[in-house]
Amino acid sequence: MLEALKDRCSRLRRHPLVARCVEHPFWRHLAQRLRPIARQFDGPRFHRFEIVFMRVLFAYVVYQSMPLGDPFSSGAMTLSNHLAPGKLQEIVSDPARDNALRPPLLPISQMLPNSEAALTYQDQNKPNGIANLVDLTFFSKPAFINALPWIVIPCLLLYAAGIGLPVALPLLTLFSIGSRTLYNSQGYIHHGYQMLSLILLAQTIVVLWHTFRGDWRAAFGFRRAERHQGRTVWDWMIRYSQWMIIICYVIAGVIKPIRSDGEWFKNSHYIGIQVVKTHRQNYYSSLEEKWNIPEPEVAKFMLKDHPNLVRIFLSCGVLLEIFAFLALYNRFLSLLIGFALVLFHYFNDLMMGLYFYGNEKLDWIFLINLPFWIWWLFFRRRVRQEQEVGEVEPAAAV
């Protein structure tokens, strides 16, 4: 099939009309102009300190996503109750105090070192994805739940240290995809951890590729990684992690106008109806009174008061998703679009009760990348001071 496609492309290039267009001075000039821009999308090379920060923070987020159950799912609360009984519980149970740092940061409850609750599903009546091929209910077996932390936590420590990746990463990817697939095989779909699982999958493929192509010592962390096509194995892992994030946003943005035959922009204010449904679903899932609202004000705002304003606002959100690929161009655009995506998630949470805290965490780690910008500011300041000293010294000598 691939050979047939190559042959077809080769014949197309030899077609007189196509050959004439390609040889036209305008197209040749345009290609020369676009080639440097295309190369720019290859992205920056990452410093060692950036990679260390990214992998430690990512290991923390993966830990939070794992269905480890007690005591890991309530570890922060248990520890705080020993140090200051009831104080942390007061903060996280009060929405105003829990969201005191939001925006731009996440709710305090989402930054605590807690894992997810253990899965309790005994069947998969609505199989989704690989659940059509594999019985994943072993994730809810007591023996597996008890053994899971003894596998996951060492794997996360190895990952954070950059050691044993060809073993640790496939296991973490298996647990992430398997547990979330079992969750999605109960008749309802939640894709809050889709981006995280894709990043784990991409990093696993990169590591295994480097392992089997002969650079297994670097992949296992036994020696310093050499550059392959200008990047080390960790550099490739971070870059493909960024690609996975961008792909998730771009596909989500492009699919909306495609599936609606272009009518999404005209009818987007009807999302107000979904707001009502989401509030009711959140209430019946948790029975928290903050969701027990017959008609949320934001739904009334969308449907009755300002539908045109809502159309414009939501259309900007879709355009942000579609053009999120520009974050791959350079560090500044990655920072800018990363912040815009965080605010995008914040407004979705504020207006519609749709929260994707996992995605926000990944945006902070791989797109915004604060450690680099802190280093960059200190570096610029030092250079400026050295330049000022260099200008003063000749004058002092005179």
VOPAGU-2260 file (C-alpha; in pm, 1 decimal, decimal comma):
REM VOPAGU-2260
SITE   aa  ch    i         X         Y         Z
SITE  MET   A    0       0,0       0,0       0,0
SITE  LEU   A    1     281,4     239,0      92,0
SITE  GLU   A    2     470,2     156,0    -227,4
SITE  ALA   A    3     156,0     218,0    -433,4
SITE  LEU   A    4     112,3     557,7    -266,3
SITE  LYS   A    5     475,5     650,8    -334,8
SITE  ASP   A    6     437,3     545,6    -698,9
SITE  ARG   A    7     122,5     753,0    -733,0
SITE  CYS   A    8     292,0    1061,5    -584,1
SITE  SER   A    9     590,9    1011,5    -813,8
SITE  ARG   A   10     365,5     996,5   -1120,4
SITE  LEU   A   11     179,7    1303,7   -1001,1
SITE  ARG   A   12     505,2    1499,3    -970,3
SITE  ARG   A   13     597,9    1400,8   -1326,4
SITE  HIS   A   14     268,4    1529,1   -1464,0
SITE  PRO   A   15     344,6    1820,3   -1706,7
SITE  LEU   A   16     102,6    2061,5   -1538,4
SITE  VAL   A   17     232,9    1988,0   -1188,4
SITE  ALA   A   18     596,1    2006,4   -1303,9
SITE  ARG   A   19     528,2    2341,1   -1471,3
SITE  CYS   A   20     368,9    2480,8   -1153,5
SITE  VAL   A   21     653,7    2357,5    -933,6
SITE  GLU   A   22     913,6    2513,4   -1160,4
SITE  HIS   A   23     729,8    2845,9   -1172,4
SITE  PRO   A   24     941,5    3124,0   -1009,3
SITE  PHE   A   25     655,2    3225,3    -777,8
SITE  TRP   A   26     622,1    2879,5    -620,4
SITE  ARG   A   27     996,7    2835,9    -593,5
SITE  HIS   A   28    1025,8    3174,5    -421,7
SITE  LEU   A   29     736,0    3088,0    -189,8
SITE  ALA   A   30     896,3    2752,5    -100,0
SITE  GLN   A   31    1224,0    2928,8     -17,0
SITE  ARG   A   32    1038,3    3168,9     212,8
SITE  LEU   A   33     835,8    2897,7     388,4
SITE  ARG   A   34    1120,9    2651,5     437,8
SITE  PRO   A   35    1284,2    2843,8     729,3
SITE  ILE   A   36     943,2    2879,0     896,9
SITE  ALA   A   37     881,2    2506,2     862,5
SITE  ARG   A   38    1223,3    2433,8    1013,3
SITE  GLN   A   39    1137,3    2660,1    1307,9
SITE  PHE   A   40     856,1    2420,7    1401,9
SITE  ASP   A   41    1127,2    2167,1    1480,7
SITE  GLY   A   42    1126,8    2344,2    1816,0
SITE  PRO   A   43    1391,3    2432,9    2075,3
SITE  ARG   A   44    1642,6    2198,3    2234,2
SITE  PHE   A   45    1580,3    2164,8    2605,1
SITE  HIS   A   46    1834,6    2227,3    2877,9
SITE  ARG   A   47    1910,2    1956,0    3129,3
SITE  PHE   A   48    1753,6    2147,9    3420,7
SITE  GLU   A   49    1429,6    2190,9    3222,2
SITE  ILE   A   50    1407,4    1820,3    3155,4
SITE  VAL   A   51    1464,8    1737,9    3523,7
SITE  PHE   A   52    1188,6    1975,8    3635,1
SITE  MET   A   53     950,3    1845,2    3368,2
SITE  ARG   A   54     996,8    1478,8    3449,3
SITE  VAL   A   55     964,8    1532,9    3826,9
SITE  LEU   A   56     647,7    1739,6    3786,6
SITE  PHE   A   57     505,8    1496,8    3531,8
SITE  ALA   A   58     575,8    1205,0    3765,8
SITE  TYR   A   59     379,6    1393,5    4033,4
SITE  VAL   A   60      81,7    1442,9    3798,9
SITE  VAL   A   61      91,0    1076,9    3693,2
SITE  TYR   A   62      89,0     979,2    4062,0
SITE  GLN   A   63    -221,6    1194,0    4114,8
SITE  SER   A   64    -395,2    1018,2    3824,4
SITE  MET   A   65    -330,2     661,4    3937,6
SITE  PRO   A   66    -617,4     468,0    4108,6
SITE  LEU   A   67    -415,8     373,6    4415,6
SITE  GLY   A   68    -690,4     419,2    4673,8
SITE  ASP   A   69    -634,5     472,9    5047,9
SITE  PRO   A   70    -406,2     575,2    5207,7
SITE  PHE   A   71    -264,6     738,7    4893,9
SITE  SER   A   72    -591,1     899,4    4782,1
SITE  SER   A   73    -619,2    1088,1    5112,1
SITE  GLY   A   74    -254,7    1111,9    5214,9
SITE  ALA   A   75    -236,9    1491,8    5226,9
SITE  MET   A   76    -545,0    1514,8    5447,5
SITE  THR   A   77    -414,5    1248,1    5684,1
SITE  LEU   A   78     -77,7    1420,9    5719,3
SITE  SER   A   79    -232,9    1766,1    5768,8
SITE  ASN   A   80    -464,2    1633,3    6039,0
SITE  HIS   A   81    -158,6    1520,0    6233,8
SITE  LEU   A   82       6,0    1861,5    6198,5
SITE  ALA   A   83    -295,6    2095,4    6211,2
SITE  PRO   A   84    -618,9    1904,7    6268,8
SITE  GLY   A   85    -904,3    2014,8    6044,2
SITE  LYS   A   86    -725,2    2314,2    5885,3
SITE  LEU   A   87    -672,6    2168,6    5537,6
SITE  GLN   A   88   -1023,7    2023,1    5537,8
SITE  GLU   A   89   -1162,8    2371,0    5607,0
SITE  ILE   A   90    -974,8    2512,4    5309,5
SITE  VAL   A   91   -1065,9    2253,0    5048,1
SITE  SER   A   92   -1431,1    2232,6    5159,7
SITE  ASP   A   93   -1475,3    2608,6    5113,5
SITE  PRO   A   94   -1489,0    2687,5    4736,6
SITE  ALA   A   95   -1372,8    3046,0    4790,1
SITE  ARG   A   96   -1062,6    2941,6    4984,0
SITE  ASP   A   97    -994,2    2636,7    4765,2
SITE  ASN   A   98    -995,2    2862,9    4456,4
SITE  ALA   A   99    -803,7    3146,2    4621,9
SITE  LEU   A  100    -511,7    3107,5    4377,5
SITE  ARG   A  101    -734,9    3055,7    4073,0
SITE  PRO   A  102    -672,9    3185,3    3812,0
SITE  PRO   A  103    -408,6    3122,0    3697,9
SITE  LEU   A  104    -321,7    2833,2    3931,3
SITE  LEU   A  105    -536,0    2531,1    4004,2
SITE  PRO   A  106    -758,5    2482,9    4309,4
SITE  ILE   A  107    -556,1    2394,9    4618,1
SITE  SER   A  108    -728,4    2056,4    4636,9
SITE  GLN   A  109    -590,0    1972,4    4291,2
SITE  MET   A  110    -230,4    2044,1    4391,8
SITE  LEU   A  111    -224,9    1812,8    4693,4
SITE  PRO   A  112     -25,4    1485,7    4675,8
SITE  ASN   A  113    -333,5    1265,5    4655,5
SITE  SER   A  114    -391,4     982,0    4410,8
SITE  GLU   A  115    -723,0     879,5    4259,0
SITE  ALA   A  116    -957,6     645,7    4444,4
SITE  ALA   A  117    -926,9     276,0    4369,9
SITE  LEU   A  118   -1158,0     139,8    4100,3
SITE  THR   A  119   -1449,7     -70,7    4219,1
SITE  TYR   A  120   -1606,9    -181,0    3890,5
SITE  GLN   A  121   -1666,1    -553,9    3875,2
SITE  ASP   A  122   -1762,2    -567,2    3506,9
SITE  GLN   A  123   -1735,7    -377,2    3178,3
SITE  ASN   A  124   -2082,2    -403,4    3028,8
SITE  LYS   A  125   -2016,6    -118,6    2782,9
SITE  PRO   A  126   -1663,8    -202,9    2663,7
SITE  ASN   A  127   -1467,7      88,5    2525,1
SITE  GLY   A  128   -1140,8      74,7    2331,1
SITE  ILE   A  129    -912,0    -208,9    2433,5
SITE  ALA   A  130   -1182,9    -335,3    2671,8
SITE  ASN   A  131   -1336,8    -496,1    2361,7
SITE  LEU   A  132   -1029,5    -721,5    2349,2
SITE  VAL   A  133    -914,7    -751,1    2711,3
SITE  ASP   A  134   -1094,0    -801,1    3042,2
SITE  LEU   A  135    -973,6    -508,5    3252,9
SITE  THR   A  136   -1174,1    -580,8    3565,5
SITE  PHE   A  137    -856,6    -704,0    3736,2
SITE  PHE   A  138    -795,5    -336,1    3818,1
SITE  SER   A  139   -1072,9    -363,3    4077,5
SITE  LYS   A  140    -957,5    -691,1    4234,4
SITE  PRO   A  141    -846,2    -642,2    4599,3
SITE  ALA   A  142    -518,4    -825,9    4542,3
SITE  PHE   A  143    -429,2    -604,6    4244,9
SITE  ILE   A  144    -534,5    -286,1    4427,2
SITE  ASN   A  145    -304,3    -379,6    4717,1
SITE  ALA   A  146     -14,4    -460,2    4482,3
SITE  LEU   A  147     -55,9    -158,4    4251,1
SITE  PRO   A  148     121,6     100,5    4473,6
SITE  TRP   A  149     421,3    -132,0    4507,6
SITE  ILE   A  150     457,2    -121,5    4128,2
SITE  VAL   A  151     351,3     234,1    4045,7
SITE  ILE   A  152     548,0     424,8    4309,8
SITE  PRO   A  153     887,0     261,8    4230,6
SITE  CYS   A  154     819,7     320,2    3859,0
SITE  LEU   A  155     748,5     688,4    3926,7
SITE  LEU   A  156    1065,7     722,6    4134,1
SITE  LEU   A  157    1267,1     562,2    3853,8
SITE  TYR   A  158    1104,1     793,8    3600,1
SITE  ALA   A  159    1176,7    1104,4    3809,0
SITE  ALA   A  160    1539,2     990,2    3842,3
SITE  GLY   A  161    1564,0     914,9    3469,1
SITE  ILE   A  162    1657,3     549,8    3528,4
SITE  GLY   A  163    1506,5     228,6    3392,4
SITE  LEU   A  164    1266,4     404,4    3154,5
SITE  PRO   A  165    1217,4     108,1    2914,3
SITE  VAL   A  166    1066,3     -81,2    3209,3
SITE  ALA   A  167     899,3     195,3    3411,3
SITE  LEU   A  168     728,0     381,7    3126,7
SITE  PRO   A  169     547,9      84,7    2963,1
SITE  LEU   A  170     410,1     -16,5    3304,0
SITE  LEU   A  171     287,2     334,9    3382,7
SITE  THR   A  172     131,5     359,7    3035,8
SITE  LEU   A  173     -42,5      23,6    3079,4
SITE  PHE   A  174    -187,7     123,4    3417,3
SITE  SER   A  175    -300,1     463,7    3293,4
SITE  ILE   A  176    -469,3     342,1    2975,7
SITE  GLY   A  177    -606,3      23,7    3133,0
SITE  SER   A  178    -762,0     185,1    3440,7
SITE  ARG   A  179    -916,7     473,3    3244,4
SITE  THR   A  180   -1051,5     232,5    2981,9
SITE  LEU   A  181   -1223,0      29,7    3253,9
SITE  TYR   A  182   -1370,6     355,3    3387,1
SITE  ASN   A  183   -1496,7     441,6    3037,2
SITE  SER   A  184   -1650,0      96,6    2993,3
SITE  GLN   A  185   -1935,9     160,2    3236,0
SITE  GLY   A  186   -2165,2     341,5    2990,3
SITE  TYR   A  187   -2026,6     694,7    3027,8
SITE  ILE   A  188   -1708,7     851,9    2893,2
SITE  HIS   A  189   -1467,7    1077,8    3077,9
SITE  HIS   A  190   -1163,5    1197,8    2887,0
SITE  GLY   A  191    -997,6    1404,9    3159,7
SITE  TYR   A  192    -689,6    1178,6    3153,5
SITE  GLN   A  193    -674,7    1122,4    2777,9
SITE  MET   A  194    -396,2    1375,5    2725,7
SITE  LEU   A  195    -188,1    1230,4    3009,6
SITE  SER   A  196    -219,9     876,2    2873,1
SITE  LEU   A  197    -121,1     994,4    2524,7
SITE  ILE   A  198     190,4    1161,9    2663,4
SITE  LEU   A  199     285,4     843,8    2848,0
SITE  LEU   A  200     229,1     644,4    2528,9
SITE  ALA   A  201     440,9     883,8    2320,0
SITE  GLN   A  202     726,1     880,2    2571,9
SITE  THR   A  203     711,1     500,3    2587,4
SITE  ILE   A  204     741,4     471,8    2209,0
SITE  VAL   A  205    1038,3     712,4    2205,3
SITE  VAL   A  206    1219,1     523,4    2481,4
SITE  LEU   A  207    1158,7     180,9    2327,2
SITE  TRP   A  208    1269,1     310,8    1987,0
SITE  HIS   A  209    1598,5     434,3    2132,7
SITE  THR   A  210    1637,9     109,1    2323,1
SITE  PHE   A  211    1595,5    -116,5    2020,4
SITE  ARG   A  212    1801,2     100,0    1785,8
SITE  GLY   A  213    2107,3      33,9    2001,7
SITE  ASP   A  214    2118,2     325,6    2248,3
SITE  TRP   A  215    1978,5     113,8    2533,1
SITE  ARG   A  216    2234,6     229,8    2791,9
SITE  ALA   A  217    2121,0     590,6    2753,0
SITE  ALA   A  218    1755,0     485,6    2751,6
SITE  PHE   A  219    1808,5     302,1    3082,3
SITE  GLY   A  220    1997,6     601,7    3221,5
SITE  PHE   A  221    2326,5     413,7    3259,2
SITE  ARG   A  222    2520,4     677,9    3064,9
SITE  ARG   A  223    2468,6    1027,6    2932,7
SITE  ALA   A  224    2240,7    1032,4    2628,6
SITE  GLU   A  225    2392,6    1119,7    2293,3
SITE  ARG   A  226    2219,2    1340,0    2041,6
SITE  HIS   A  227    2030,2    1171,7    1758,4
SITE  GLN   A  228    1926,2    1414,5    1484,4
SITE  GLY   A  229    2012,5    1700,0    1719,1
SITE  ARG   A  230    1821,6    1570,5    2022,5
SITE  THR   A  231    1879,2    1336,8    2314,8
SITE  VAL   A  232    1625,9    1071,6    2410,5
SITE  TRP   A  233    1485,1    1301,0    2681,1
SITE  ASP   A  234    1470,1    1589,4    2434,5
SITE  TRP   A  235    1264,1    1374,5    2197,9
SITE  MET   A  236    1036,0    1266,5    2482,2
SITE  ILE   A  237     958,8    1626,0    2583,1
SITE  ARG   A  238     905,1    1733,6    2223,7
SITE  TYR   A  239     662,2    1450,9    2148,9
SITE  SER   A  240     484,7    1525,0    2476,8
SITE  GLN   A  241     423,6    1876,7    2347,7
SITE  TRP   A  242     296,9    1730,0    2021,9
SITE  MET   A  243      46,1    1511,7    2206,9
SITE  ILE   A  244     -89,3    1813,5    2395,4
SITE  ILE   A  245    -127,6    2017,8    2078,0
SITE  ILE   A  246    -286,4    1729,4    1886,4
SITE  CYS   A  247    -554,0    1693,3    2155,5
SITE  TYR   A  248    -647,3    2060,6    2130,9
SITE  VAL   A  249    -633,2    2088,3    1751,9
SITE  ILE   A  250    -847,7    1778,4    1695,6
SITE  ALA   A  251   -1100,8    1900,6    1953,2
SITE  GLY   A  252   -1116,6    2237,8    1777,5
SITE  VAL   A  253   -1133,3    2111,8    1419,8
SITE  ILE   A  254   -1394,9    1845,2    1488,8
SITE  LYS   A  255   -1655,9    2095,4    1613,5
SITE  PRO   A  256   -1719,7    2280,3    1282,5
SITE  ILE   A  257   -1670,2    1958,9    1081,7
SITE  ARG   A  258   -1926,6    1751,7    1273,8
SITE  SER   A  259   -2176,1    2040,2    1273,1
SITE  ASP   A  260   -2133,1    2124,4     901,1
SITE  GLY   A  261   -2005,3    2468,0    1001,2
SITE  GLU   A  262   -2307,8    2552,8    1215,5
SITE  TRP   A  263   -2120,2    2527,5    1545,1
SITE  PHE   A  264   -2037,0    2898,9    1546,5
SITE  LYS   A  265   -2402,2    2994,9    1487,1
SITE  ASN   A  266   -2547,1    2758,3    1745,7
SITE  SER   A  267   -2271,9    2763,4    2008,2
SITE  HIS   A  268   -2483,8    2962,1    2255,7
SITE  TYR   A  269   -2703,2    2653,4    2297,7
SITE  ILE   A  270   -2420,7    2513,8    2510,6
SITE  GLY   A  271   -2622,8    2681,6    2785,4
SITE  ILE   A  272   -2848,1    2376,0    2775,5
SITE  GLN   A  273   -2543,8    2156,5    2836,2
SITE  VAL   A  274   -2454,1    2377,6    3132,1
SITE  VAL   A  275   -2784,4    2288,8    3297,5
SITE  LYS   A  276   -2726,5    1918,0    3225,9
SITE  THR   A  277   -2369,6    1935,9    3359,9
SITE  HIS   A  278   -2480,4    2105,0    3681,4
SITE  ARG   A  279   -2745,1    1839,0    3736,2
SITE  GLN   A  280   -2498,3    1559,5    3661,0
SITE  ASN   A  281   -2243,5    1709,0    3902,5
SITE  TYR   A  282   -2510,8    1738,2    4170,2
SITE  TYR   A  283   -2635,4    1380,8    4139,0
SITE  SER   A  284   -2276,3    1252,1    4126,1
SITE  SER   A  285   -2163,2    1426,7    4445,1
SITE  LEU   A  286   -2483,2    1567,0    4606,6
SITE  GLU   A  287   -2295,7    1892,2    4674,7
SITE  GLU   A  288   -2536,7    2181,2    4724,2
SITE  LYS   A  289   -2327,7    2418,7    4510,6
SITE  TRP   A  290   -2449,8    2225,5    4203,3
SITE  ASN   A  291   -2814,4    2214,5    4314,5
SITE  ILE   A  292   -2922,9    2509,8    4096,5
SITE  PRO   A  293   -3251,1    2481,0    3899,9
SITE  GLU   A  294   -3132,7    2725,0    3631,2
SITE  PRO   A  295   -2771,6    2842,2    3654,0
SITE  GLU   A  296   -2731,7    3213,8    3585,4
SITE  VAL   A  297   -2465,1    3144,6    3324,0
SITE  ALA   A  298   -2713,2    2933,4    3123,7
SITE  LYS   A  299   -2963,7    3221,0    3128,7
SITE  PHE   A  300   -2683,9    3454,8    3020,4
SITE  MET   A  301   -2597,3    3228,3    2726,6
SITE  LEU   A  302   -2945,6    3146,2    2601,8
SITE  LYS   A  303   -3147,9    3460,2    2672,5
SITE  ASP   A  304   -2946,6    3766,8    2764,3
SITE  HIS   A  305   -2636,4    3778,5    2542,0
SITE  PRO   A  306   -2635,5    3494,5    2281,7
SITE  ASN   A  307   -2428,8    3691,0    2027,8
SITE  LEU   A  308   -2162,7    3776,3    2284,2
SITE  VAL   A  309   -2147,6    3409,4    2381,7
SITE  ARG   A  310   -2111,3    3306,7    2016,0
SITE  ILE   A  311   -1811,8    3537,8    1977,5
SITE  PHE   A  312   -1650,8    3423,7    2302,5
SITE  LEU   A  313   -1691,7    3051,9    2234,4
SITE  SER   A  314   -1575,4    3094,2    1874,8
SITE  CYS   A  315   -1254,2    3248,5    2007,4
SITE  GLY   A  316   -1209,2    2938,3    2223,3
SITE  VAL   A  317   -1245,8    2709,1    1921,4
SITE  LEU   A  318   -1000,5    2919,9    1720,1
SITE  LEU   A  319    -755,5    2896,7    2010,6
SITE  GLU   A  320    -780,8    2516,9    1994,9
SITE  ILE   A  321    -741,3    2509,6    1615,5
SITE  PHE   A  322    -434,8    2735,9    1615,6
SITE  ALA   A  323    -279,0    2581,6    1926,7
SITE  PHE   A  324     -18,1    2425,3    1693,9
SITE  LEU   A  325     155,3    2765,3    1684,7
SITE  ALA   A  326     280,3    2683,8    2036,2
SITE  LEU   A  327     528,6    2450,3    1867,0
SITE  TYR   A  328     692,2    2739,0    1677,3
SITE  ASN   A  329     907,3    2882,9    1956,8
SITE  ARG   A  330     928,0    2921,5    2332,1
SITE  PHE   A  331     748,5    3256,3    2347,3
SITE  LEU   A  332     444,3    3131,0    2155,7
SITE  SER   A  333     446,6    2817,4    2369,6
SITE  LEU   A  334     430,9    3037,2    2680,9
SITE  LEU   A  335     161,9    3265,0    2536,3
SITE  ILE   A  336     -64,4    2988,1    2405,4
SITE  GLY   A  337      -4,9    2778,5    2717,4
SITE  PHE   A  338    -137,9    3062,3    2936,6
SITE  ALA   A  339    -428,6    3116,1    2695,9
SITE  LEU   A  340    -520,9    2747,0    2720,5
SITE  VAL   A  341    -508,1    2759,5    3100,6
SITE  LEU   A  342    -746,9    3057,1    3096,3
SITE  PHE   A  343    -961,0    2870,7    2842,3
SITE  HIS   A  344    -998,1    2582,2    3087,7
SITE  TYR   A  345   -1065,9    2823,5    3373,0
SITE  PHE   A  346   -1356,0    2986,9    3188,8
SITE  ASN   A  347   -1494,8    2646,9    3093,3
SITE  ASP   A  348   -1487,2    2554,0    3460,6
SITE  LEU   A  349   -1635,7    2887,3    3567,9
SITE  MET   A  350   -1912,0    2901,6    3307,5
SITE  MET   A  351   -2004,5    2541,0    3246,6
SITE  GLY   A  352   -1866,2    2335,7    3533,8
SITE  LEU   A  353   -1643,7    2148,6    3286,5
SITE  TYR   A  354   -1305,3    2110,1    3450,8
SITE  PHE   A  355    -995,9    1954,7    3297,6
SITE  TYR   A  356    -743,8    2000,5    3576,0
SITE  GLY   A  357    -517,0    1730,5    3433,1
SITE  ASN   A  358    -488,2    1919,0    3105,1
SITE  GLU   A  359    -410,2    2241,8    3289,8
SITE  LYS   A  360    -127,7    2073,2    3481,0
SITE  LEU   A  361      21,6    1940,6    3157,0
SITE  ASP   A  362      -2,9    2286,0    2996,2
SITE  TRP   A  363     192,4    2429,7    3288,7
SITE  ILE   A  364     460,6    2161,8    3268,0
SITE  PHE   A  365     522,5    2123,0    2894,5
SITE  LEU   A  366     403,2    2450,2    2736,3
SITE  ILE   A  367     439,3    2727,1    2993,7
SITE  ASN   A  368     753,0    2574,1    3147,0
SITE  LEU   A  369     812,2    2827,9    3425,1
SITE  PRO   A  370    1159,6    2696,0    3527,4
SITE  PHE   A  371    1299,2    2799,3    3188,6
SITE  TRP   A  372    1153,1    3150,2    3203,9
SITE  ILE   A  373    1278,4    3203,4    3560,2
SITE  TRP   A  374    1625,0    3097,9    3442,5
SITE  TRP   A  375    1591,7    3318,8    3134,5
SITE  LEU   A  376    1507,0    3627,6    3343,2
SITE  PHE   A  377    1805,0    3570,1    3574,7
SITE  PHE   A  378    2029,6    3509,0    3275,2
SITE  ARG   A  379    1914,7    3831,5    3102,2
SITE  ARG   A  380    1964,8    4026,7    3422,6
SITE  ARG   A  381    2318,3    3892,3    3465,3
SITE  VAL   A  382    2408,8    3972,5    3103,0
SITE  ARG   A  383    2274,4    4325,8    3145,1
SITE  GLN   A  384    2477,1    4374,3    3463,1
SITE  GLU   A  385    2793,1    4248,4    3292,0
SITE  GLN   A  386    2734,3    4487,3    3002,4
SITE  GLU   A  387    2688,2    4777,7    3243,3
SITE  VAL   A  388    3010,0    4685,3    3426,9
SITE  GLY   A  389    3190,4    4659,7    3093,4
SITE  GLU   A  390    3080,1    5010,5    3001,9
SITE  VAL   A  391    3181,1    5160,7    3336,2
SITE  GLU   A  392    3530,5    5008,1    3361,4
SITE  PRO   A  393    3692,1    5192,5    3063,1
SITE  ALA   A  394    3557,7    5522,8    3191,6
SITE  ALA   A  395    3696,4    5452,7    3537,6
SITE  ALA   A  396    4036,5    5372,0    3385,6
SITE  VAL   A  397    4048,3    5714,0    3214,6
